[in-house]
């Protein structure tokens, strides 16, 4: 039985050597390659083996973390598989982050090497210049690797060996590093290969298209591992391009589509064409967060089901719930019924189980003797947060759900102070910290406000200093201050000026009340819509 990611890949490579492992359509790789890219299992195996030899010669192995700024390109898989074969963990870096954000992540993770694309060398160097003790820097096309700064443990990699460290925003200001062992990834592959129903995967036949970043668990653990486990082909795009999306789906021969809720909304807004119906090619879409109003119209127009699922980076497949069987209750935010492998509870704010049919926070754990099987191993350097997440022996998700009479789960809201914009988790406290010294603001708080396209948008609610005008220029200045410190999607899309911030008796912001007031504030003349200024400052192809 395979106990590491590399072993899962090697097993399929031996079974399907000539089968395609990775396909990148021409438009998604035009910035660095002429034409489409097609790599078989055998070829990827050879590339990974070459890199494994390079890393082994330099002393890398179990106990080392290597940061990867390789976007969604073939190099990501080459280096990940090579390092995994040796027992080293990878730290995928979102290259749209600011240098200070990258530097913090590298320092916190104690990465011993930073591998980057050649065109990202300047960004990488600037990030490293902000660190008191920076790791070595290596281009992804280098012929050799710098020597490891300390010996590996020489322990052979196994199921419990750390495979990756993924950063996710929580209810605290800085992102938390989720320690993910090999078991997390191999279980995800097995789970996807065996869930069946509307999501049954055919071995050696599927072509799964995803525009999602490999720095997230969806693409790295769900898509990649599902295909590795079954000998399928990953169709990896750089990112979601609405105008070219359906061309990429058709030309790639994709049979499975992975999506986030923002995608159906955008695609439905495009002009209909004669070739919209794709039931003869695409078997199903797999994702989360589709707007209930868009779910049925999308399926009717494009001809395949959107299978809603629920999971978190922390839960992995151990707590995953998916609507892969009928009835799916389309249009009701339903994400299916928990399987026998998942134990669950729904509780109120005092931790008491809610009455049947009432909304409550979802708590999950794995059935059986190991109740953390398939889940993350903990937060790096933060045992307090790990214990808090697992309080009482249950993973506290922060998501409020309602269970219908037939057992199906329906998403209601998020209890945690996290803004979910286009699939990105944004901690309100992190944005508040970036704006804390804004000269215009006497006080401020950041909250979420509903957005028809992106699910939620960031709103900065500001009490101005005396004499500062409540103007569009002032609002834009506040947004720019955030954009100078944070990745573009974390900056406020709305800035609203208010007279006071609702607070508790202990002077903490009443975040629940603030979230309720946000739509009212957005409708006022003192609110400025700055969403058009939230654009990527640079576009590095990910594929």
N, C-alpha and C positions, 0 to 999 in steps of 0.2 A: 504494500500500500504506500502511495506517495505521501511523504511527510513534509515536503518543501515545495515551493512554487516551481523551482527548477526541475524537480522530479516529476511534477505534473506535466510540465512542458515536454520533458524528455520522453515520457511515456507516449504522449500523442505524436511526438516527432518520429518515434520508432514505428508507430502504427500508420501514420499518414505523412510520410516524408515529402511526397510530391505535392501534397495539398497546400493551398495558399494559407499562410498564417496571418499576413498583414497586407492590406491593400489600401493605398492612398490615392484617391482620384487626382487627376492632373491639376485641377484648379486649387486643390488644398496644399499642393507642394510646389506650385509654380515659382515661388521665391527662391527655391534652392535646388530644383530638379526639373529636367525637361521631360514632360510626360508623366503618366501615372507610375506609381511604385507598386511592385508586386514582389513579395518575399515569401517563399515557401517555408514549411516547417524545417526542412533540411538546411536551407540557407540560413535561417535565423539561428538554428542550432550551431552552425559553423561560426557565425559571427559572434555569438555569445561565448563560444569556446575560446575564440581568439582573445577576447577581452578578459576572460577568466585567467588565461595564461599571463596576460600583462599584469593584472592585479595580483595574482599569486606571486609573481616574480618580485613585486614591490612589497610583499608582506601583508596584504590585506586579507582579512578573514573575520571569523566570529569575534564580536566585541567592538568592531569598528562601525561607525556610521559615515556614509558618503552622501553628500547633498547633490542632487541632480537638477540642473536647470536646463532641461532638454526638451521642454515643451511637449508636443504630441508627435514627435518624430520617431522614426525607426530606432534612433540611438537610445531612446528611453528604454525600449525593450531589450536592446543589446546589453546595455550596462546593468539594468536591473537583473536580468537572468544571470549574467556573469557574476555579479556580486552575491546574488542569492546562492549560487552554487558553492561559493566559498564561505557562506555563513555571515557575510556582512549585511548590515541593514542600510536601506536607502531612505533619504529624506527628500521627497519631491518638493521642488520650489516653484511657486507660482511666479512666473517671470514678469507679471504685471504689477507686482508689488514694488514699493519704493525701496531704495537702498537701505534705509534705516530699518525697514520691516524685515528685509532679507537678512541683514546683519544680526538682528535680534534672534531670528530663527536659527541661524547657523551657530550662534553662541550658545543659545539655550539647548540645542540638540547635541552640542559638543561634536559636531561633524569634524572629521579629520581630513576631509578632502572635499573640494567643491568642483564638480564637473559641469562645464557649461558649453553651449553652442558657441562657435567662433564669433558670431555676430552679437553675442551677449557678453563678450569678454570685458567690455568697458563697464557695463552694468555690474558684473561680478566683481571687477577690481574696485569699483567705487564702494560696493557693499563691504568688501573685505577691509577697505581703508578705514572703516568706522569701527573696526573691532580691535580691542587691545591685544588679543592673541588670535590671529586669523589662521584658518586652515590653508593648506596649499591649494593652488588653483590649477586646474587642468582642462584643456580644451577637449571636447568629445572626439576630435579627430586626431588626437595625439598618438604617437607610436609607442609611448611608454608612460608609466605613471610615477609620480614622486614616491619615494619610499615612505611607508607607513610610519607615523611618529612613535608608535609603540607596538610591540608584538601582539598578534592576535592570540586568543586563548588556546588555539589549536583544537578546540572542541568541535567535533563534526556537527554540522547544522542538522536540526531536527524540527519537529512540530512546534516546540516551545521556543525556538530561536527567534529573536526579533527579526522580522522581515522588512518592516517599514515603520517610519514615524510620520504620521499625518497630523497636520495642525488644523484644528477646528475652533471656531469662535464659540464661546459659551457665554455664561452670564457674568463673567469677569472680564476685565479690560483687555488683557493680552490673550492671544490664542493659546490653547492648551495642546500639548503634544500627545497624541494618542499612540500608545505603544501597541503595535499590531504584530503578533507572532505569525509564523508560517501557517499555523493551524487556522488562523482567522481567514486567510486567503484560500487554503485548500478546501476548507469547509464550505466557503462561499461557492466555489466551483462545483462541488458535489451537490450543494443545495439547488443551484440553478439547473444542473443537469437532470435532477430528479424530481422537481416540483410538479412537472406534468401539467395536465389540464390544458388551458389555452396557451401555456408557455412551454410546451414540450419542445425540447431541442433534439434535432436529428443528428446523430454522430457523423462527422465528416461532410455535412451538407450546408450548415447555416453560414450566412454572411451577415454579421451584425454591425450596423452602422451607428456610430456615436460621435457627436461633436463635443462631448464633455471632456474637461481637462484631466489628464493623468495624474494631477496633483490631488484629485478627489477620489474617494473610495468607490464612487459609482463606476467610473471608467476603469480604475485600477483593479478593484476587487470583483465587481459584478460582471462587467462586460468582458474584461480580459480573462478572468478565471473561468467564466462560463464557456468561452471559446477554447481556451487551453484544455479544459477538462473533456470537451467533446470533439476536439479536432476541427473546430470551426475557424472561420476567417474573421479577423477584426478589421472592419472598415473604419479607419480612424481619420476624422477630419481635424483641421486646425482649430476651428470653432464653428458656431452656428451662423451660416450665411443664408438668410431667408430667401434671397433671390435665386440662389443656386442649389438650394436644399433638395428639391425634387429631382433635379438633373443628377445630383450626386447619388440619390437613392436608386434611380433607374439605371444609371450607367454602371454602378458598382454591383448590381444584382442583389442588393440587400434584401434579406428575407426577414430580418428583425431590426426594429428601430428602437433606439434608446432616446428618451426625451426628458425634458423638464417642463413644468407647467407653462412657462413663458412661450415655449415653441408652438403648441397648438393655437394659442391666442394670436400669434403673429401670422401663422400660416393660414388661419381662417380669414384673416383680414386681407389676404391677397386676392386678386381677381381670379375667378374660376377659369380653368382651362379644360379642354376636352380630355386630357390625359390625367386628370386628378384621381380617378378611381384606380387603386392599386391592389385590389384584393387578389389578383392573380399572381402577384409577386411577393408582397409583404404579408407575413403571417400574423404578426402582432407588434404592437409598440409596448415598451416596458418603461415605466417611469413613475413620476409622482407630481402631484400639485396641479393637475389640470383644473382650470376653472370649471365648476359644475355646469355653468351655462354653455360652455364650449364642448363638453364631452360628447354628447349625442350628435350635435351638428358635425363635429369633426369625423366621427366614425361613419356617419351617413355619406359625407362628401368624399372621403378618401378611401373608404372601403375596408378598413381593418380596425380591430379593437385596440384601444389604449388601456393596457392593464395597469391599474394603479397599485402601488406598493408602498409600504411604510418601513423605514429603517433609519438608523443613524450611524455615523462613523463608529460610535461607541458600541452599538448593538451587533454590528456585522450581520451575519445571517442568523445568529443565535436568537434574536428577537424579531426577525423580519416577518411581516405579515403582508400577504398579497392576494388580490382579487382575481386569481387565475381560474376560478370556477364560476359558473353561473348559479344564481343570479348575481350580477355585479352591481346592481342598483346604480346604473349610469346616471350621472347628474346629481348625485347626493353626497359627494365627497367620501364615498365608500372605498376602503382599501382592503376589503376582504375579511375573512374569518381567521383567527389564530389557528395554526395547525396544532397537532398533538405534541409537537416538539417545543412549543412556546407556552409557558405559564404566564398569566397576566392578572392584573388587578386594575381597577379604576378608583381613585381616591379623591377626597376633597382636600382643601388646603390644610386641614388638621390631620391628614393621613388616614381618615376613616373611609372605608369602602362606601361608595355611593349606591343609591338604590338603583335597581335595574332600569335602564333607559335614561338615566340621568347622566350628564357629562361629568367627567372626572379626569384627573391626570393619569395617563397610562404608565403603569409600572410593568416591567417584563423581566423574565429570566428564562433560562433553558430548563426544560424538563429533564429529569434524570438526576443521577448523583452529582454531576458537575454542572451547577447552575450558571456558571459563567462560560460554558463551552460555546465557542464561536464569537464571543464578545471580545472587546479590547482588553488588553492586559493591565491597563491603568494609565494615568496621566503622568508623563515624565516629570520627575522632581516635584510632584504635587500629590502626595499621599492623602492630604486632607480632602482635596477635591475628589479623589478616587473614592474615599470612604463616604463622602457626601452623596456621590452619584449612586453608590450601592447601599445606602442607608436601609437597614432592616432586611438586607439580603435581596433587595429588588433594585433593578436599574431604573432610576427615576428619569423619565424622558423629558419632562417639562411640556409635553404635548397633551392637550385636553381633547378627549375623544368621547363619543357616545356609542354604546352598543345597542343595536336594534334587537327586536324580539327574536329574529332568526339567527342571532349571533354575529352578524356583520358589524364591522367597526366603521365609524364615520368620524372624520376629522372635524374638530370644532374650532380650536384656537391653540396658541402657544402660551404657556404660562411663563416660560423663561423670558428674560428681557433680551431676546435675540430677534433681529430683523432678518427676514428671509427674502432676499431680492434676487430673482433670476437664478435660484439654486444656490446662492452664496449666503452663508451665515455671517451676519455682521453684528458684533457686540456693540450695543449702544454706548457702553462705558468706554470702549476704545475710541469711538468718534468723539465723545465728550472730552476725553483726555487730550485729543488732538486740538480741540477748540478751547481748552481751558484758559489759555492766555490771549484769546482774541480780544484786542483792545476795544472793540465795539460792545462787548457783552459784559453786563454786570453779573448775570446768571444765565445758565442755559441747561437744557435737558434735551436728550435725543430720544426719539420714539419712532415707531413704525406707523405708516399710514397706508391704507389699501391702494393698490395699483392694478388696474384691469389687465395690463400686459405683463408686468413683472412680479405680480403677486403682492409684494410690499415694496415701499420706497422709504428711504431715510428722510426723516423730518427733524430739523433742528429748531427747537422752540426757545427763543431768545428774549430775555429781559435786557433792554438796551441801557447803556450808561447815560446819564443826563447829558443832553445836548446832542446826542447821536441821532441822526434822522432815521426813521423807519422807511428806508427807501430801497429801491432795487439795487442801487450801487452798494449799499451797506450789506444787503443780503448776499450779493455776489462776492464781496470781499470775504465774508465769513466762509462761503463755499470754497473759495480759492485757498484759504488757510488750511482747510482740511485736505484739499487736493495736493498741497505741497508736502503733506506728511503721510498720506494714506493712499492705498491703491484706489483707482478712480471710482470703483463701485461703492466704496464705503462713504464717500462724500455725500453731504445732504443733497437730495433732489429738490427738497422744499426747505425754505427758511421762513419761519413765521415769527412775528414779533408780538409778544404778549406782555401783560402788565405784571403778572406774578406767576410763579410756578406752584401748583398745588403740592403741599407737603404734609407729611405725617407729624405727629406730636414730637417725634425725635428729629424733625427737620429733614427727613429723607424724602426725596421726590415720591409722590403717590403715582407710581408708574401705571397702575391699572386705570386710574382716573385720567391720567394724561393721555393714554392711548384712546380712551373713550372720547376725549375732547378733541383729538387730533383732526377728525373730519370737519368739525365745526371751525377750528382754527384755519384749516386749509381753505375753507370757503370765504374767509374774511378778506378784506382789502389789504390787511397787514401781512398776508402770506404771498410769497413769491415763488413761482414755479421755475426752477433752474435745471430741470431734467435735461434740457437740450445741451447743457454744458458738461454732462457726465459722459465723456467719451474716452476711449483708450488713448493715452498720450503717445503710444507707439504700437505698432502692429507687427509682432514677431510671429511668423507662421508656426503653428504648433505641430503640424503634421509631418 
